[in-house]
């Protein structure tokens, strides 16, 4: 046993001595030109290492380099710079003059994707076909990398519009397993416009056909978005996807996509043909899609719509009005077929079931083939077209609403909920722009509207008329108690929209107690109305039956006008009653005369005939 231990100790001592001698005898600076030449031959990029290369033995045999740069062919600036670089190498291949790199680690690197760092075409001589490039005395060396690690680094990305995005705190680990099969982990964060996006991911990549094609899977993706304009607590979620990219013809495919955002979940597929005019195909489904939780929208205490008070405001520079008046100008840059279906969708307080969007975009000419859903017991459909090719977005819609509760619609639009009921509409609308001001000033159209179970809050028309009549005539009285609203079984009208004013015509309302006709206008920019009604109160009277019968046939003019939040009314009861009483008196006298036609009171007969 002692002899075996002695033999093992001697072998270990020889091994350590051999490795130590190898490290001492092999100068790492001998690899400098070789590594630079290999990088240039394989990618065309130029690798520059500053300072001396030195060995680092513990805990891993490594080559330590000082500042390094990696520059694309013809570029004015380096695409990668790092304060130091470490190459973990395998010991045994050194014995046979092979450089096998297990890991390349870059610390405090800066990666620039800017016009200055892009490769540029250079006029360079081309070697004759079949003649190998000269590689010098080190041609027998082999070069391989098992792992790439980037720590605490920065990515500077300058886009085509000269805006810049900085991706900070990059920690990337790429480990090669089988032939060009890699495991990837990445974490980083992005700061822009006082918003912070932190994310991490882990997945696999197939680089066997790189650069012609690349495919992979992101098994786990976690993110959190916080900052200005984001709801309290931020937007966070997880996701996964299988992706593939092909260089010729250029295409991108995202399959088995799954993404959550707070209370919302999306699943589906996205594909793109990256031609001169890109074409996208999007097919997404969601069990729940809460747009209010993502935007921070909430209803005010008075029921009016507003953005959540606790949402951090956007920075002042981000609120500078845009000179571009076409909010959707980017639609003109691509073609797309978009499909989105959501079992439950929340938007501005509206609870939409079975939401379905099917749209086809052709360079800014979009056809909204289907935009439909269910709201409570009702349904809606908004097919139409959208043109984003001009200075302003132009829309043409053919809305159809059936038995939709009106109060949530008014709340979503930020209007007072003065009118409620089951609302139906069929019409045509067209206009320019998407803002509330655009709708108030640049939209026009017409619609047939009706409502069942309509209720006008804060104003009881029956009460106004009956109390006014009772004050002028003691022969009749109204009810002892009234509600603070006017309710009719059915209300219908025709509406024409022009420059923010809705002109109402053929207005009719019917209930057991009221019959109303009329016309008027509603001003959306001024939030005012002026409606003239002709009202007959057909029930709820007490008193003289003949007078009640006469009042049921009498139309009372009623004008409702003023701001929506504080309506005024004008009621001409005195004039109507005076005319009605005159007519009733004359009718009674005529009846008396008919009964006493042959009486001796001829002068009275003559007087009545004269009148």
C-alpha positions as CSV (number, residue, x, y, z in Angstrom):
1,X,0.0,0.0,0.0
2,X,2.8,2.3,0.9
3,X,4.5,1.6,-2.4
4,X,1.3,2.5,-4.3
5,X,0.9,5.8,-2.5
6,X,4.6,6.6,-3.2
7,X,4.1,5.9,-6.9
8,X,1.0,8.1,-7.1
9,X,2.8,10.9,-5.3
10,X,5.7,10.7,-7.7
11,X,3.4,10.8,-10.7
12,X,1.5,13.8,-9.3
13,X,4.7,15.6,-8.7
14,X,5.9,14.9,-12.2
15,X,2.6,16.1,-13.6
16,X,2.6,19.3,-11.6
17,X,6.2,20.0,-12.5
18,X,5.5,19.4,-16.2
19,X,2.5,21.7,-16.2
20,X,4.5,24.4,-14.4
21,X,7.4,24.0,-16.8
22,X,4.9,24.2,-19.8
23,X,3.4,27.4,-18.5
24,X,6.8,28.9,-17.8
25,X,8.2,27.9,-21.2
26,X,5.2,28.9,-23.3
27,X,4.9,32.7,-23.8
28,X,1.3,33.7,-24.1
29,X,2.3,36.7,-26.3
30,X,3.2,34.2,-29.0
31,X,-0.6,33.8,-29.5
32,X,-1.3,37.5,-30.0
33,X,-0.8,37.6,-33.8
34,X,-2.3,34.2,-34.3
35,X,-5.6,35.1,-32.5
36,X,-5.9,38.4,-34.4
37,X,-5.3,36.6,-37.7
38,X,-7.8,33.8,-36.9
39,X,-10.5,36.4,-36.0
40,X,-9.9,38.4,-39.2
41,X,-9.9,35.3,-41.5
42,X,-13.1,33.9,-40.0
43,X,-15.1,37.1,-39.6
44,X,-13.2,40.0,-41.3
45,X,-13.1,41.8,-38.0
46,X,-9.9,43.2,-36.6
47,X,-8.9,42.2,-33.0
48,X,-6.4,44.5,-31.2
49,X,-4.9,43.6,-27.8
50,X,-3.0,46.2,-25.9
51,X,-0.4,45.5,-23.3
52,X,1.3,42.2,-22.5
53,X,-0.5,38.9,-22.3
54,X,0.2,36.9,-19.1
55,X,-0.7,33.6,-17.5
56,X,-3.1,33.3,-14.6
57,X,-2.8,29.8,-13.0
58,X,-5.4,29.7,-10.2
59,X,-8.2,28.6,-10.0
60,X,-8.2,28.2,-13.8
61,X,-5.3,28.3,-16.3
62,X,-6.0,31.5,-18.2
63,X,-4.5,34.1,-20.4
64,X,-5.1,37.7,-19.1
65,X,-5.2,40.5,-21.6
66,X,-5.4,44.3,-21.1
67,X,-7.7,46.6,-23.1
68,X,-9.0,45.1,-26.3
69,X,-11.0,46.3,-29.3
70,X,-12.9,44.5,-32.1
71,X,-13.5,46.6,-35.2
72,X,-15.6,45.7,-38.3
73,X,-14.0,46.0,-41.8
74,X,-13.8,49.7,-42.8
75,X,-15.5,50.9,-39.7
76,X,-14.6,54.2,-38.1
77,X,-15.1,53.0,-34.5
78,X,-14.7,49.7,-32.7
79,X,-17.8,47.6,-32.3
80,X,-16.5,46.1,-29.0
81,X,-14.1,47.6,-26.5
82,X,-13.3,46.1,-23.1
83,X,-11.1,47.1,-20.2
84,X,-9.7,43.5,-19.9
85,X,-10.2,40.1,-21.4
86,X,-9.6,36.7,-19.9
87,X,-9.2,33.5,-21.9
88,X,-9.6,30.2,-20.0
89,X,-7.5,27.6,-21.9
90,X,-7.2,23.8,-21.7
91,X,-3.9,22.5,-20.5
92,X,-3.5,19.2,-22.3
93,X,-3.9,20.6,-25.9
94,X,-0.9,22.9,-25.2
95,X,1.2,19.8,-25.1
96,X,0.4,19.2,-28.8
97,X,0.6,22.8,-29.8
98,X,-3.1,23.4,-29.8
99,X,-4.9,26.4,-28.3
100,X,-8.3,25.3,-27.0
101,X,-10.1,28.1,-25.3
102,X,-12.8,27.0,-22.8
103,X,-14.1,30.5,-22.1
104,X,-13.7,34.1,-23.2
105,X,-14.7,36.6,-20.6
106,X,-15.1,40.3,-21.3
107,X,-15.3,42.7,-18.3
108,X,-16.8,46.2,-18.5
109,X,-17.2,45.9,-22.3
110,X,-18.9,48.6,-24.5
111,X,-20.7,47.2,-27.6
112,X,-21.6,49.9,-30.1
113,X,-24.2,49.4,-32.8
114,X,-23.9,52.8,-34.5
115,X,-23.3,54.1,-38.0
116,X,-19.6,54.7,-37.1
117,X,-19.1,51.0,-36.1
118,X,-20.8,49.5,-39.1
119,X,-18.8,47.6,-41.6
120,X,-18.0,49.4,-44.9
121,X,-17.1,48.0,-48.3
122,X,-13.4,48.3,-49.0
123,X,-11.5,47.9,-52.3
124,X,-9.2,45.1,-51.5
125,X,-7.4,42.6,-53.7
126,X,-9.0,39.1,-53.9
127,X,-6.9,36.0,-53.8
128,X,-7.0,33.8,-56.9
129,X,-9.6,31.0,-56.7
130,X,-8.3,27.9,-55.1
131,X,-5.2,29.6,-53.6
132,X,-5.3,29.3,-49.8
133,X,-4.6,32.4,-47.8
134,X,-1.2,32.5,-46.1
135,X,-1.4,31.8,-42.4
136,X,2.3,31.8,-41.4
137,X,4.2,29.4,-39.2
138,X,1.3,28.9,-36.8
139,X,-1.0,27.2,-39.3
140,X,-0.9,23.9,-37.3
141,X,-2.6,25.5,-34.3
142,X,-6.3,24.8,-33.8
143,X,-8.7,27.4,-32.3
144,X,-11.9,26.6,-30.4
145,X,-14.1,28.3,-27.8
146,X,-16.4,26.5,-25.4
147,X,-17.9,29.5,-23.5
148,X,-18.3,33.2,-23.9
149,X,-19.0,35.4,-20.9
150,X,-19.7,39.2,-20.9
151,X,-20.1,40.9,-17.5
152,X,-21.1,44.4,-16.4
153,X,-21.2,45.7,-20.0
154,X,-23.0,48.3,-22.0
155,X,-24.7,48.2,-25.4
156,X,-25.1,51.5,-27.3
157,X,-27.7,51.2,-30.1
158,X,-28.2,54.1,-32.4
159,X,-31.4,53.7,-34.5
160,X,-32.1,55.1,-38.0
161,X,-33.8,58.2,-36.6
162,X,-30.6,59.0,-34.7
163,X,-32.3,58.2,-31.3
164,X,-30.0,56.2,-29.0
165,X,-30.9,53.3,-26.7
166,X,-28.4,52.2,-23.9
167,X,-28.7,48.6,-22.7
168,X,-26.8,48.6,-19.3
169,X,-25.5,46.0,-16.9
170,X,-25.3,43.2,-19.5
171,X,-24.4,39.8,-18.1
172,X,-24.3,37.3,-20.9
173,X,-23.2,33.6,-20.8
174,X,-23.0,31.5,-23.9
175,X,-21.9,27.9,-23.5
176,X,-21.3,25.6,-26.5
177,X,-22.4,22.0,-26.0
178,X,-22.7,19.8,-29.0
179,X,-21.7,20.9,-32.5
180,X,-22.6,24.6,-32.5
181,X,-25.5,24.1,-30.0
182,X,-25.4,26.7,-27.3
183,X,-27.0,27.5,-23.9
184,X,-27.7,31.2,-23.4
185,X,-28.4,33.2,-20.2
186,X,-28.7,37.0,-20.3
187,X,-29.8,39.7,-17.9
188,X,-29.7,43.5,-18.5
189,X,-31.7,46.7,-18.1
190,X,-32.7,49.6,-20.4
191,X,-33.2,53.2,-19.3
192,X,-35.1,55.6,-21.5
193,X,-37.4,58.6,-20.9
194,X,-37.4,58.0,-17.1
195,X,-38.5,54.4,-17.6
196,X,-36.5,51.3,-16.6
197,X,-36.9,47.9,-18.2
198,X,-35.1,45.0,-16.4
199,X,-35.1,41.6,-18.0
200,X,-33.5,38.2,-17.9
201,X,-33.7,35.1,-20.1
202,X,-32.5,31.6,-20.5
203,X,-32.6,29.4,-23.6
204,X,-30.9,27.4,-26.2
205,X,-29.6,28.3,-29.7
206,X,-28.8,26.2,-32.8
207,X,-25.9,27.9,-34.6
208,X,-25.1,25.0,-36.9
209,X,-26.2,27.0,-40.0
210,X,-25.0,30.4,-38.8
211,X,-25.0,33.0,-40.4
212,X,-27.4,31.6,-43.0
213,X,-29.9,30.6,-40.4
214,X,-30.3,30.5,-36.6
215,X,-33.0,28.9,-34.4
216,X,-33.5,28.6,-30.7
217,X,-35.8,28.5,-27.8
218,X,-36.3,31.0,-24.9
219,X,-37.5,28.8,-22.2
220,X,-37.8,31.5,-19.6
221,X,-38.1,35.3,-20.0
222,X,-38.8,37.6,-17.0
223,X,-39.2,41.3,-17.2
224,X,-40.3,44.4,-15.2
225,X,-41.1,47.9,-16.6
226,X,-41.2,50.8,-14.2
227,X,-41.1,54.6,-14.3
228,X,-42.8,57.6,-15.9
229,X,-46.3,56.9,-17.3
230,X,-46.3,53.3,-15.9
231,X,-48.9,52.2,-13.3
232,X,-47.8,51.8,-9.6
233,X,-46.0,48.5,-9.2
234,X,-44.9,48.5,-12.8
235,X,-45.7,46.0,-15.6
236,X,-44.1,42.6,-15.1
237,X,-44.5,39.2,-16.4
238,X,-42.9,36.1,-18.0
239,X,-42.7,34.6,-21.4
240,X,-41.4,31.8,-23.6
241,X,-41.0,31.4,-27.4
242,X,-39.4,29.3,-30.1
243,X,-37.7,31.4,-32.7
244,X,-36.0,30.9,-36.1
245,X,-34.3,33.3,-38.5
246,X,-33.3,32.7,-42.1
247,X,-31.0,35.1,-44.0
248,X,-32.1,34.3,-47.6
249,X,-34.9,35.0,-48.1
250,X,-34.9,37.0,-44.9
251,X,-37.6,35.8,-42.6
252,X,-38.3,35.5,-38.9
253,X,-40.7,33.2,-37.1
254,X,-41.9,33.2,-33.5
255,X,-43.8,30.0,-32.6
256,X,-45.4,28.9,-29.4
257,X,-45.2,32.4,-28.1
258,X,-46.5,32.9,-24.5
259,X,-46.3,36.3,-22.7
260,X,-47.9,37.6,-19.6
261,X,-48.2,41.2,-18.5
262,X,-49.7,41.8,-15.0
263,X,-53.2,40.3,-15.3
264,X,-53.0,39.8,-19.1
265,X,-51.8,36.7,-21.1
266,X,-51.1,36.4,-24.8
267,X,-50.4,33.3,-26.8
268,X,-49.9,32.7,-30.5
269,X,-47.5,33.0,-33.4
270,X,-45.8,35.8,-35.3
271,X,-44.0,35.5,-38.6
272,X,-42.3,38.1,-40.8
273,X,-41.0,38.2,-44.4
274,X,-38.2,40.8,-44.2
275,X,-38.3,42.0,-47.8
276,X,-37.9,45.6,-49.0
277,X,-41.5,45.9,-47.7
278,X,-41.8,43.7,-44.7
279,X,-44.9,41.6,-44.3
280,X,-46.0,40.4,-40.9
281,X,-48.6,37.8,-39.9
282,X,-49.8,38.0,-36.3
283,X,-52.2,35.5,-34.7
284,X,-52.7,36.0,-31.0
285,X,-55.2,34.8,-28.5
286,X,-55.8,35.8,-24.8
287,X,-57.9,34.4,-22.0
288,X,-57.7,37.8,-20.4
289,X,-56.4,41.1,-21.7
290,X,-56.7,44.0,-19.2
291,X,-55.6,47.2,-21.0
292,X,-56.6,49.4,-18.1
293,X,-54.1,47.6,-15.8
294,X,-51.4,48.2,-18.4
295,X,-52.2,51.8,-19.1
296,X,-53.2,52.9,-15.6
297,X,-56.6,54.2,-16.7
298,X,-59.3,54.4,-14.0
299,X,-62.6,56.1,-13.6
300,X,-62.8,59.3,-11.4
301,X,-64.9,59.6,-8.3
302,X,-67.6,61.3,-10.3
303,X,-67.7,58.6,-12.8
304,X,-65.7,60.5,-15.4
305,X,-62.8,58.9,-17.1
306,X,-59.3,59.8,-16.1
307,X,-55.8,58.4,-15.9
308,X,-54.8,57.0,-12.6
309,X,-53.7,59.8,-10.3
310,X,-50.9,57.7,-8.9
311,X,-49.3,57.0,-12.3
312,X,-46.0,58.9,-12.5
313,X,-46.2,61.7,-15.1
314,X,-44.1,61.5,-18.2
315,X,-41.0,63.8,-18.4
316,X,-41.5,67.3,-19.7
317,X,-39.5,66.7,-22.8
318,X,-41.7,63.7,-23.7
319,X,-44.8,65.9,-23.5
320,X,-43.6,68.3,-26.2
321,X,-46.3,68.2,-29.0
322,X,-45.2,66.1,-31.9
323,X,-44.9,67.9,-35.2
324,X,-46.1,64.7,-36.9
325,X,-49.9,64.8,-37.1
326,X,-50.3,61.2,-38.4
327,X,-50.1,59.1,-35.3
328,X,-50.0,55.8,-37.3
329,X,-47.6,56.8,-40.1
330,X,-45.5,53.7,-39.4
331,X,-48.3,51.6,-40.9
332,X,-47.2,52.8,-44.3
333,X,-43.8,51.0,-43.9
334,X,-45.1,47.4,-44.0
335,X,-47.8,44.9,-44.8
336,X,-49.5,42.9,-42.1
337,X,-52.3,40.5,-41.4
338,X,-53.4,40.8,-37.8
339,X,-55.6,38.6,-35.8
340,X,-56.4,39.1,-32.1
341,X,-59.0,37.2,-30.1
342,X,-59.6,37.7,-26.4
343,X,-62.1,35.8,-24.2
344,X,-62.2,38.8,-21.8
345,X,-60.9,42.3,-22.6
346,X,-61.0,45.4,-20.3
347,X,-60.7,48.8,-21.9
348,X,-61.6,52.1,-20.2
349,X,-63.8,50.2,-17.8
350,X,-65.7,48.3,-20.5
351,X,-65.8,44.6,-19.9
352,X,-65.8,43.1,-23.4
353,X,-66.3,39.3,-24.0
354,X,-65.4,37.4,-27.1
355,X,-63.4,40.3,-28.6
356,X,-62.3,39.6,-32.2
357,X,-60.0,41.8,-34.3
358,X,-59.1,40.8,-37.9
359,X,-57.2,43.5,-39.9
360,X,-55.2,43.6,-43.1
361,X,-52.7,46.4,-43.6
362,X,-51.3,47.2,-47.1
363,X,-48.7,49.9,-46.8
364,X,-50.9,52.1,-44.6
365,X,-54.2,51.1,-46.2
366,X,-55.8,49.0,-43.4
367,X,-59.1,47.2,-43.7
368,X,-60.8,46.4,-40.4
369,X,-62.6,43.4,-41.5
370,X,-63.8,42.4,-38.1
371,X,-63.8,44.4,-34.8
372,X,-66.5,43.0,-32.7
373,X,-67.4,41.7,-29.2
374,X,-70.1,41.5,-26.5
375,X,-70.8,44.1,-23.9
376,X,-73.0,42.7,-21.2
377,X,-76.1,41.5,-22.8
378,X,-75.4,43.5,-26.0
379,X,-73.0,43.2,-28.9
380,X,-71.1,45.6,-31.1
381,X,-69.3,45.6,-34.5
382,X,-67.0,48.3,-35.9
383,X,-65.9,47.3,-39.4
384,X,-64.3,49.9,-41.6
385,X,-61.1,51.2,-43.2
386,X,-58.1,53.2,-42.0
387,X,-55.8,55.3,-44.2
388,X,-52.4,56.2,-42.7
389,X,-50.7,57.3,-45.9
390,X,-51.5,61.0,-45.7
391,X,-50.8,63.9,-43.3
392,X,-53.6,62.7,-41.0
393,X,-55.1,59.4,-40.2
394,X,-58.4,59.0,-42.1
395,X,-61.1,56.5,-40.9
396,X,-64.4,55.3,-42.2
397,X,-66.5,53.1,-39.9
398,X,-69.9,51.4,-40.1
399,X,-70.7,50.9,-36.4
400,X,-73.5,48.6,-35.3
401,X,-74.5,48.4,-31.6
402,X,-77.3,46.2,-30.3
403,X,-78.7,46.4,-26.8
404,X,-75.5,47.8,-25.3
405,X,-75.8,49.5,-21.9
406,X,-75.2,53.2,-22.5
407,X,-73.8,54.2,-19.1
408,X,-70.4,52.3,-19.4
409,X,-70.0,53.8,-22.9
410,X,-70.4,57.4,-21.6
411,X,-68.0,56.6,-18.7
412,X,-65.4,55.3,-21.1
413,X,-65.7,58.5,-23.2
414,X,-65.4,60.7,-20.2
415,X,-69.0,62.1,-20.6
416,X,-71.6,62.6,-17.8
417,X,-73.7,59.6,-17.3
418,X,-77.0,61.5,-17.5
419,X,-78.7,59.0,-19.8
420,X,-78.9,55.2,-19.3
421,X,-80.6,52.3,-21.1
422,X,-80.0,49.6,-23.6
423,X,-78.6,51.4,-26.6
424,X,-78.7,50.4,-30.3
425,X,-77.2,52.2,-33.3
426,X,-76.6,51.6,-37.0
427,X,-74.7,54.3,-38.9
428,X,-71.7,55.5,-40.9
429,X,-68.9,57.7,-39.5
430,X,-65.8,59.1,-41.2
431,X,-63.2,61.6,-40.2
432,X,-59.5,62.5,-39.7
433,X,-57.4,62.0,-36.5
434,X,-57.8,59.8,-33.4
435,X,-57.9,62.4,-30.6
436,X,-61.0,63.7,-28.8
437,X,-60.4,67.1,-30.5
438,X,-60.3,65.4,-33.9
439,X,-63.6,63.6,-33.2
440,X,-65.2,66.9,-32.1
441,X,-64.0,68.9,-35.1
442,X,-63.1,66.6,-38.0
443,X,-65.6,63.8,-38.0
444,X,-69.0,63.5,-39.7
445,X,-71.6,60.9,-40.2
446,X,-75.2,59.8,-39.5
447,X,-76.9,57.1,-37.5
448,X,-80.2,55.7,-36.5
449,X,-80.4,55.3,-32.8
450,X,-82.8,53.7,-30.4
451,X,-82.9,52.8,-26.7
452,X,-85.0,50.6,-24.5
453,X,-85.5,51.3,-20.8
454,X,-84.2,54.8,-21.3
455,X,-83.7,56.9,-18.2
456,X,-82.8,60.6,-18.0
457,X,-81.1,61.3,-14.7
458,X,-81.8,64.5,-12.6
459,X,-84.9,65.6,-14.5
460,X,-88.5,64.4,-14.3
461,X,-90.4,65.8,-17.2
462,X,-93.7,64.4,-15.9
463,X,-93.2,66.2,-12.5
464,X,-92.3,69.5,-14.2
465,X,-95.5,69.5,-16.3
466,X,-97.9,68.2,-13.6
467,X,-96.7,70.5,-10.9
468,X,-96.9,73.5,-13.3
469,X,-100.4,72.6,-14.3
470,X,-101.5,72.1,-10.7
471,X,-100.2,75.5,-9.8
472,X,-102.3,77.1,-12.5
473,X,-105.4,75.0,-12.2
474,X,-106.8,73.6,-9.0
475,X,-109.0,71.1,-10.8
476,X,-106.1,68.5,-11.2
477,X,-103.1,67.3,-9.3
478,X,-100.1,65.1,-10.0
479,X,-98.5,62.4,-7.9
480,X,-97.6,62.7,-4.3
481,X,-94.0,61.3,-4.9
482,X,-91.8,61.5,-8.0
483,X,-88.4,59.9,-8.9
484,X,-85.5,62.0,-9.8
485,X,-85.4,60.8,-13.4
486,X,-87.5,60.5,-16.5
487,X,-88.1,57.0,-17.7
488,X,-89.5,55.8,-21.1
489,X,-90.0,52.4,-22.5
490,X,-88.5,53.2,-25.9
491,X,-86.6,56.2,-27.3
492,X,-85.5,56.6,-31.0
493,X,-84.0,59.4,-33.0
494,X,-81.9,60.1,-36.1
495,X,-78.6,61.8,-35.6
496,X,-76.3,63.7,-38.0
497,X,-72.7,64.6,-36.8
498,X,-70.8,67.5,-38.4
499,X,-68.0,69.6,-36.8
500,X,-68.7,68.2,-33.4
501,X,-72.5,68.9,-33.4
502,X,-75.0,66.1,-33.4
503,X,-78.3,67.3,-34.9
504,X,-81.2,65.1,-33.6
505,X,-84.4,64.7,-35.6
506,X,-87.4,62.4,-35.5
507,X,-87.0,62.1,-31.8
508,X,-89.7,60.0,-30.3
509,X,-90.2,58.5,-26.8
510,X,-93.1,56.5,-25.4
511,X,-94.1,55.2,-22.0
512,X,-97.4,54.6,-20.2
513,X,-97.2,58.1,-18.7
514,X,-95.5,60.1,-21.4
515,X,-95.4,60.6,-25.2
516,X,-92.6,62.8,-26.5
517,X,-91.6,64.1,-29.9
518,X,-89.0,66.7,-30.8
519,X,-85.6,67.7,-32.2
520,X,-82.4,69.4,-31.1
521,X,-78.7,69.6,-31.1
522,X,-75.8,68.3,-28.9
523,X,-72.5,70.1,-29.1
524,X,-69.6,67.8,-28.2
525,X,-66.8,70.5,-28.0
526,X,-68.9,72.8,-25.8
527,X,-70.7,70.0,-23.9
528,X,-74.0,71.7,-24.3
529,X,-77.4,70.7,-25.7
530,X,-80.5,72.5,-26.9
531,X,-83.5,70.2,-27.4
532,X,-87.1,71.3,-28.1
533,X,-89.7,68.7,-27.0
534,X,-93.4,68.4,-27.4
535,X,-94.7,66.4,-24.4
536,X,-98.0,64.8,-23.6
537,X,-98.5,63.5,-20.1
538,X,-101.0,60.7,-20.5
539,X,-101.1,59.3,-17.0
540,X,-100.5,60.1,-13.3
541,X,-103.2,62.7,-13.0
542,X,-105.9,63.1,-10.3
543,X,-108.9,65.3,-10.3
544,X,-111.4,66.5,-12.9
545,X,-111.7,63.6,-15.4
546,X,-112.7,65.9,-18.4
547,X,-109.8,68.2,-17.7
548,X,-107.5,65.1,-17.3
549,X,-108.7,63.8,-20.7
550,X,-108.1,67.2,-22.3
551,X,-104.6,67.4,-20.8
552,X,-103.8,63.9,-22.1
553,X,-104.4,65.3,-25.6
554,X,-102.5,68.5,-25.0
555,X,-98.8,68.7,-26.2
556,X,-96.8,70.9,-23.8
557,X,-93.7,72.6,-25.3
558,X,-90.5,71.9,-23.3
559,X,-87.1,73.2,-24.1
560,X,-84.0,71.6,-22.4
561,X,-80.8,73.5,-22.9
562,X,-77.5,74.4,-21.4
563,X,-74.4,72.6,-20.1
564,X,-74.7,68.8,-19.7
565,X,-73.6,69.1,-16.1
566,X,-76.3,71.7,-15.2
567,X,-79.3,71.5,-17.6
568,X,-81.9,74.2,-17.7
569,X,-85.5,74.0,-18.9
570,X,-88.2,76.3,-20.2
571,X,-91.8,75.2,-19.9
572,X,-94.8,77.1,-21.4
573,X,-97.6,75.7,-19.4
574,X,-99.6,78.9,-18.8
575,X,-100.0,79.6,-22.5
576,X,-100.9,76.1,-23.3
577,X,-103.5,75.9,-20.4
578,X,-105.0,79.2,-21.5
579,X,-105.5,78.0,-25.1
580,X,-106.7,74.7,-23.9
581,X,-109.2,76.2,-21.5
582,X,-110.5,78.5,-24.2
583,X,-110.9,75.6,-26.5
584,X,-112.7,73.5,-23.9
585,X,-115.0,76.4,-22.9
586,X,-115.9,77.0,-26.5
587,X,-116.5,73.3,-27.1
588,X,-118.8,73.2,-24.0
589,X,-120.8,76.2,-25.2
590,X,-121.2,74.7,-28.6
591,X,-122.5,71.5,-27.1
592,X,-124.9,73.5,-25.0
593,X,-126.1,75.4,-28.0
594,X,-126.6,72.1,-30.0
595,X,-128.9,70.9,-27.2
596,X,-130.8,74.2,-27.1
597,X,-130.9,75.0,-30.8
598,X,-134.7,75.6,-30.8
599,X,-134.7,77.6,-27.6
600,X,-135.8,81.2,-27.4
601,X,-132.3,82.4,-26.7
602,X,-131.6,83.3,-30.3
603,X,-129.2,86.2,-29.5
604,X,-126.8,83.8,-27.7
605,X,-126.9,81.5,-30.7
606,X,-126.0,84.4,-33.0
607,X,-123.2,85.4,-30.6
608,X,-121.6,81.9,-30.6
609,X,-121.9,81.6,-34.4
610,X,-120.2,85.0,-34.7
611,X,-117.3,83.8,-32.5
